[in-house]
Amino acid sequence: MSKNKPRDVQVFPIATDTRILRSRSWSRLRFEIEYALAKGTTANSYLIESEKTAIIDPPGETFTQIYLEALQQRFHFEDLDYVILGHVNPNRAATLKALLKIAPQIIFVCSNPGAINLRAALENPDLQILVMRGEETLDLGNGHNLQFIPTPNPRYADQLCTYDPQTEILYTDKLFGAHVCGDQVFDEGWEVYNEDRRYYFDCLMAPHARQVETALDKLADFPVRMYANGHGPLVRYGLIDLTKAYREWSQQQTSADLTVALIYASAYGNTATLAQAIARGITKAGVAVESINCEFTEPEEIRAAVEKAGGFIIGSPTLGGHAPTPVQTALGIVLSTATNNKLAGTFGSFGWSGEAVDLIESKLKDAGYRFGFDTIRVKFKPDDATLQLCEEAGTDFAQALKKARKVRSPSQPATTVEQAVGRIVGSLCVLTAKEGDRSSAMLASWVSQASFSPPGLTIAVAKDRAVETLTHTGNKFVLNILKEGNHLGLMKHFLKPFGPGQDRFADVGAEETESGSPILTDALAYLECSVQNRMESGDHWLVYATVENGKLLDTDGVTAVHHRKSATHY
């Protein structure tokens, strides 16, 4: 896949009277945590032409011009009756305004929260809107009698799925997507998308697992032969397996006995993006997140989530020098509900000043709460480095909760099996990786050669490691093999705790490869590797990578080896 290919719109018939328009970006669209794999994406829109004509989910403003040109080649805009919106965000406003200008007769179809968002986004109180609450249908003729299923979650409180009984297509909006760009419209050979779909779920859905389970229950009643999702290939061949996986992944979250209440509001989407990155870091560490958008959540629900949680985090934009009223209300609930032995955190984004974040921080400090990470303040839109900092802050927060629980529980001596497994030894290495503004490293001894041709190796990467995000398929890293005799200094350096966003390579000798990954100059040897595959293995990912280059830096040196006493300790 070339990242230099121009954006385009791929049009393809998918069912009776139904076509997909895939607005394709071969590179990453924007700074969002779920785009971190950088495999491009598609913004999927759909056109149903029957007695009435409807468009489902026009793309965002980066595609407005080429999307409208593609539509214009295929039908007359005066024939357009409806625009159905799975969710409304400010990014879609430019496309919707352009459509309205060309076809002022349009009737928008959305949920009730969507109607509120739409009028605000288009700055037009007089729009023609059909509000669908779940019982209403929309008859386009010839059997296309559309049904609507509200599936709200904290990030997308207005999310609405659409079902067409004529074609048995379920238009799922954000559900069942993946950020992958290519020529393939459907998911033939669907297993190749497993990693991308799982990553998308972990970033976008895991913090809302309870609402995802509710959505799955609602959607289970419909006979579906295809998921027409918002991003990536359409789900046809892997439909049963992906539905089952969503259920299993959601239950992993909802059954967790340690949770964090993540409470926020977002004016322009920036604070929500920070919340998403923090949530990703928490769930990576095996702690569940109860994500709460306080603009759309009843006080009693906030109170119940805070009571249940081991810790809480509050995020807010700053509007007119203040926190929005829903955030102030939520803060009051937290202060009156959460005992001050619960771990706390706060973050926020702002345009010109950040008084809201300072207010929340001072109130929590005055009440005696301990903080799981330093307060995060972001001006305007977060960049990649900021999102990495947020993810690492979330992981630190979760690990602090787990550590506190472990202290309260008496430790058990290692079993004979754990002692035996601990006797497996491996070479001591440091995995280093860099992509754009993001870089990280980890000490590793679970490394093994896996193939001769091509030369390849496997390495186990714990799910909560900061570097894990940089070890997906297609990523490159360097494996620095340490030398017996001088390995203790490097070992000590990379074993020490790093703060979120802290430079792992300060105070060590390092040079960069062409791909940007650091080489440790005191290593015995290094291997430049490219990730080919990953397999989920309990609390680790087993990464298979091929070696593209390498060098022995000391011909007389001996590989450092680490001896452990138990399988449960490093």
BELWO-V779630 format. One record per residue. RES is the residue in one letter. BURIAL is # if it has 16 or more other C-alpha atoms within 10 Angstrom, else .. D_FIRST is the distance of its C-alpha to the first C-alpha in Angstrom with 2 decimals. Layout:
((RES | BURIAL | D_FIRST) (RES | BURIAL | D_FIRST))
//
This chain:
((M | . | 0.00) (S | . | 3.79) (K | . | 6.42) (N | . | 8.89) (K | . | 8.45) (P | . | 11.73) (R | # | 12.62) (D | # | 13.99) (V | # | 16.03) (Q | # | 15.52) (V | # | 19.06) (F | . | 20.05) (P | . | 23.52) (I | # | 23.75) (A | . | 27.57) (T | . | 30.90) (D | . | 30.94) (T | # | 27.64) (R | # | 24.23) (I | # | 21.13) (L | # | 19.57) (R | # | 16.10) (S | # | 15.58) (R | # | 11.87) (S | # | 10.79) (W | # | 7.21) (S | # | 9.13) (R | # | 12.21) (L | # | 15.00) (R | . | 18.11) (F | # | 20.10) (E | # | 20.58) (I | # | 20.86) (E | # | 18.78) (Y | # | 15.65) (A | # | 16.02) (L | # | 13.16) (A | # | 10.93) (K | # | 8.09) (G | # | 8.87) (T | # | 11.41) (T | # | 13.30) (A | # | 16.96) (N | # | 18.65) (S | # | 21.88) (Y | # | 24.27) (L | # | 26.94) (I | # | 30.08) (E | # | 32.44) (S | # | 35.83) (E | . | 39.31) (K | # | 37.77) (T | # | 34.23) (A | # | 32.14) (I | # | 28.79) (I | # | 27.40) (D | # | 25.46) (P | # | 24.47) (P | # | 21.61) (G | # | 22.27) (E | # | 23.22) (T | # | 19.85) (F | # | 19.38) (T | # | 23.09) (Q | . | 23.32) (I | . | 20.47) (Y | # | 21.44) (L | # | 25.09) (E | . | 24.41) (A | # | 22.62) (L | # | 25.63) (Q | . | 28.13) (Q | . | 27.05) (R | . | 27.85) (F | . | 31.06) (H | . | 33.80) (F | # | 33.68) (E | . | 37.41) (D | . | 36.73) (L | # | 34.66) (D | # | 36.85) (Y | # | 34.92) (V | # | 31.99) (I | # | 31.43) (L | # | 29.99) (G | # | 28.84) (H | # | 29.25) (V | # | 30.04) (N | # | 28.73) (P | . | 29.32) (N | . | 25.70) (R | # | 26.36) (A | # | 29.61) (A | # | 28.44) (T | # | 26.98) (L | # | 30.11) (K | # | 32.44) (A | . | 30.87) (L | # | 31.26) (L | # | 34.84) (K | . | 35.66) (I | . | 34.65) (A | # | 36.03) (P | # | 38.80) (Q | # | 39.96) (I | # | 37.06) (I | # | 38.18) (F | # | 35.86) (V | # | 35.74) (C | # | 35.09) (S | # | 36.84) (N | # | 39.80) (P | # | 37.99) (G | # | 35.26) (A | # | 38.03) (I | . | 39.25) (N | # | 35.80) (L | # | 35.24) (R | # | 38.57) (A | . | 37.90) (A | # | 34.36) (L | # | 35.61) (E | . | 38.97) (N | . | 40.70) (P | . | 43.34) (D | . | 44.09) (L | # | 40.92) (Q | . | 41.41) (I | # | 40.06) (L | # | 40.51) (V | . | 40.45) (M | # | 39.50) (R | . | 41.03) (G | . | 40.37) (E | . | 43.27) (E | . | 42.61) (T | . | 40.78) (L | # | 39.45) (D | . | 40.35) (L | # | 38.11) (G | . | 40.16) (N | . | 39.71) (G | . | 39.25) (H | # | 36.51) (N | . | 38.75) (L | # | 36.28) (Q | # | 37.14) (F | # | 36.03) (I | # | 35.62) (P | # | 35.68) (T | # | 33.57) (P | # | 34.06) (N | # | 33.03) (P | # | 33.77) (R | # | 30.45) (Y | # | 30.53) (A | # | 34.22) (D | # | 33.82) (Q | # | 31.20) (L | # | 32.13) (C | # | 30.77) (T | # | 31.66) (Y | # | 32.68) (D | # | 33.24) (P | # | 35.82) (Q | . | 35.41) (T | # | 31.82) (E | # | 31.93) (I | # | 28.77) (L | # | 28.77) (Y | # | 26.89) (T | # | 26.25) (D | # | 24.94) (K | # | 23.69) (L | # | 24.60) (F | # | 22.29) (G | # | 19.01) (A | # | 15.78) (H | # | 13.24) (V | # | 10.02) (C | # | 7.99) (G | # | 7.21) (D | . | 9.72) (Q | . | 12.06) (V | # | 15.05) (F | # | 17.18) (D | # | 16.88) (E | . | 17.70) (G | . | 17.52) (W | # | 17.81) (E | . | 18.47) (V | . | 14.82) (Y | # | 14.86) (N | . | 18.10) (E | # | 17.05) (D | # | 15.16) (R | # | 18.17) (R | # | 20.64) (Y | # | 19.27) (Y | # | 19.33) (F | # | 22.86) (D | # | 24.02) (C | # | 23.10) (L | # | 24.22) (M | # | 26.66) (A | # | 28.44) (P | # | 30.63) (H | # | 31.78) (A | # | 32.27) (R | # | 35.74) (Q | # | 34.61) (V | # | 31.69) (E | # | 34.36) (T | . | 36.49) (A | # | 33.70) (L | # | 33.04) (D | . | 36.80) (K | . | 36.89) (L | # | 33.96) (A | . | 35.36) (D | . | 38.05) (F | . | 35.79) (P | . | 34.95) (V | # | 31.17) (R | . | 28.94) (M | # | 25.71) (Y | # | 24.46) (A | # | 23.00) (N | # | 21.46) (G | # | 20.38) (H | # | 16.77) (G | # | 14.15) (P | # | 14.99) (L | # | 18.72) (V | # | 20.89) (R | # | 22.92) (Y | # | 22.77) (G | # | 22.75) (L | # | 25.11) (I | . | 28.13) (D | . | 26.40) (L | # | 24.52) (T | # | 27.83) (K | . | 29.66) (A | # | 27.22) (Y | # | 27.64) (R | # | 31.37) (E | . | 31.34) (W | # | 29.20) (S | # | 31.47) (Q | # | 34.57) (Q | . | 33.52) (Q | # | 33.70) (T | # | 36.80) (S | . | 38.76) (A | . | 38.28) (D | . | 41.68) (L | # | 40.51) (T | # | 39.01) (V | # | 38.37) (A | # | 39.23) (L | # | 36.64) (I | # | 38.38) (Y | # | 36.97) (A | # | 36.92) (S | # | 34.36) (A | . | 35.21) (Y | # | 31.85) (G | # | 29.39) (N | # | 29.27) (T | # | 31.79) (A | # | 30.07) (T | # | 26.80) (L | # | 28.95) (A | # | 30.61) (Q | # | 27.35) (A | # | 26.37) (I | # | 29.92) (A | # | 29.89) (R | # | 26.71) (G | # | 28.57) (I | # | 31.67) (T | # | 30.16) (K | # | 28.29) (A | # | 31.81) (G | # | 33.10) (V | # | 35.07) (A | # | 34.77) (V | # | 34.46) (E | # | 36.52) (S | # | 34.76) (I | # | 37.28) (N | # | 36.80) (C | # | 40.44) (E | # | 40.37) (F | # | 40.19) (T | . | 41.96) (E | . | 45.67) (P | . | 47.65) (E | . | 48.73) (E | . | 45.17) (I | # | 44.42) (R | # | 47.67) (A | . | 46.95) (A | # | 43.48) (V | # | 44.95) (E | # | 47.87) (K | . | 45.63) (A | # | 43.12) (G | # | 43.59) (G | # | 42.34) (F | # | 41.16) (I | # | 38.93) (I | # | 39.50) (G | # | 37.15) (S | # | 38.21) (P | # | 37.44) (T | # | 40.34) (L | # | 41.77) (G | . | 44.81) (G | . | 45.48) (H | # | 45.60) (A | # | 43.69) (P | # | 43.30) (T | . | 46.19) (P | # | 44.21) (V | # | 43.19) (Q | # | 46.82) (T | . | 47.98) (A | # | 45.53) (L | # | 46.64) (G | . | 50.23) (I | # | 49.46) (V | # | 47.79) (L | . | 50.72) (S | . | 53.22) (T | . | 51.38) (A | # | 49.59) (T | . | 51.88) (N | . | 51.22) (N | . | 50.33) (K | # | 46.94) (L | # | 44.06) (A | # | 42.87) (G | # | 40.06) (T | # | 39.26) (F | # | 36.49) (G | # | 35.80) (S | # | 34.26) (F | # | 36.28) (G | . | 36.38) (W | . | 39.53) (S | # | 41.36) (G | # | 40.87) (E | # | 44.31) (A | # | 43.11) (V | # | 41.48) (D | # | 44.58) (L | . | 46.85) (I | # | 45.15) (E | # | 45.09) (S | . | 48.77) (K | . | 49.89) (L | # | 48.24) (K | . | 49.66) (D | . | 53.09) (A | . | 52.95) (G | . | 52.36) (Y | # | 48.85) (R | . | 46.84) (F | # | 43.29) (G | # | 40.34) (F | # | 38.38) (D | . | 39.17) (T | # | 38.93) (I | # | 35.58) (R | # | 35.92) (V | # | 32.96) (K | . | 33.48) (F | . | 31.32) (K | # | 27.70) (P | # | 26.55) (D | . | 23.85) (D | # | 21.71) (A | . | 24.67) (T | # | 27.02) (L | # | 25.03) (Q | # | 24.98) (L | # | 28.73) (C | # | 29.28) (E | # | 27.52) (E | # | 29.59) (A | # | 32.67) (G | # | 32.21) (T | # | 31.98) (D | # | 35.09) (F | # | 36.89) (A | # | 36.24) (Q | # | 37.29) (A | # | 40.45) (L | # | 41.32) (K | # | 40.85) (K | . | 42.90) (A | . | 45.68) (R | . | 45.84) (K | . | 45.95) (V | . | 48.86) (R | . | 50.77) (S | . | 50.24) (P | . | 52.21) (S | . | 50.05) (Q | . | 50.38) (P | . | 50.94) (A | . | 48.27) (T | . | 48.91) (T | . | 49.56) (V | . | 46.19) (E | . | 44.41) (Q | # | 46.51) (A | . | 45.63) (V | . | 41.86) (G | # | 42.18) (R | . | 43.43) (I | . | 39.99) (V | . | 39.02) (G | # | 35.85) (S | # | 35.08) (L | # | 34.90) (C | # | 31.55) (V | # | 29.84) (L | # | 26.16) (T | # | 24.77) (A | # | 21.46) (K | # | 20.32) (E | # | 17.41) (G | . | 18.32) (D | . | 21.82) (R | # | 21.85) (S | # | 23.39) (S | # | 25.45) (A | # | 27.17) (M | # | 29.27) (L | # | 31.94) (A | # | 31.16) (S | # | 33.32) (W | # | 31.69) (V | # | 29.64) (S | . | 29.79) (Q | . | 28.43) (A | . | 26.65) (S | . | 25.73) (F | . | 26.87) (S | . | 24.19) (P | . | 21.73) (P | . | 23.71) (G | # | 22.80) (L | # | 24.56) (T | # | 24.94) (I | # | 25.95) (A | # | 27.40) (V | # | 26.44) (A | # | 28.79) (K | # | 27.33) (D | # | 29.29) (R | # | 28.16) (A | # | 26.67) (V | # | 24.11) (E | # | 22.88) (T | # | 20.39) (L | # | 18.71) (T | # | 18.57) (H | # | 15.92) (T | # | 13.34) (G | . | 10.94) (N | # | 13.77) (K | # | 15.95) (F | # | 19.73) (V | # | 22.90) (L | # | 25.68) (N | # | 28.95) (I | # | 31.76) (L | # | 35.09) (K | # | 38.32) (E | # | 41.59) (G | . | 44.12) (N | . | 42.03) (H | # | 39.64) (L | . | 41.88) (G | . | 41.11) (L | # | 37.31) (M | # | 37.83) (K | . | 40.09) (H | # | 37.75) (F | # | 34.69) (L | . | 36.90) (K | . | 38.43) (P | . | 37.33) (F | . | 35.04) (G | . | 35.24) (P | # | 32.27) (G | # | 30.10) (Q | . | 32.39) (D | . | 31.14) (R | # | 31.14) (F | # | 31.45) (A | . | 34.55) (D | . | 37.49) (V | . | 35.60) (G | . | 34.72) (A | . | 30.98) (E | . | 28.71) (E | . | 24.97) (T | . | 22.43) (E | . | 19.81) (S | . | 17.38) (G | # | 20.30) (S | # | 21.60) (P | # | 25.41) (I | # | 27.46) (L | # | 31.00) (T | . | 33.40) (D | # | 36.09) (A | # | 34.03) (L | # | 35.09) (A | # | 31.62) (Y | # | 27.98) (L | # | 24.78) (E | # | 21.27) (C | # | 19.19) (S | # | 15.68) (V | # | 15.80) (Q | # | 15.00) (N | # | 17.01) (R | # | 19.62) (M | . | 22.82) (E | . | 25.20) (S | . | 28.57) (G | . | 31.28) (D | . | 31.16) (H | # | 28.41) (W | # | 24.82) (L | # | 24.72) (V | # | 21.64) (Y | # | 20.74) (A | # | 19.10) (T | # | 19.05) (V | # | 20.86) (E | . | 19.21) (N | . | 22.25) (G | . | 25.64) (K | . | 29.20) (L | . | 32.69) (L | . | 34.38) (D | . | 37.87) (T | . | 39.10) (D | . | 42.21) (G | . | 40.74) (V | . | 40.65) (T | # | 37.96) (A | # | 39.05) (V | # | 39.43) (H | # | 40.05) (H | . | 42.86) (R | # | 43.05) (K | . | 45.95) (S | # | 44.19) (A | # | 40.92) (T | . | 41.06) (H | . | 41.23) (Y | . | 39.01))
//
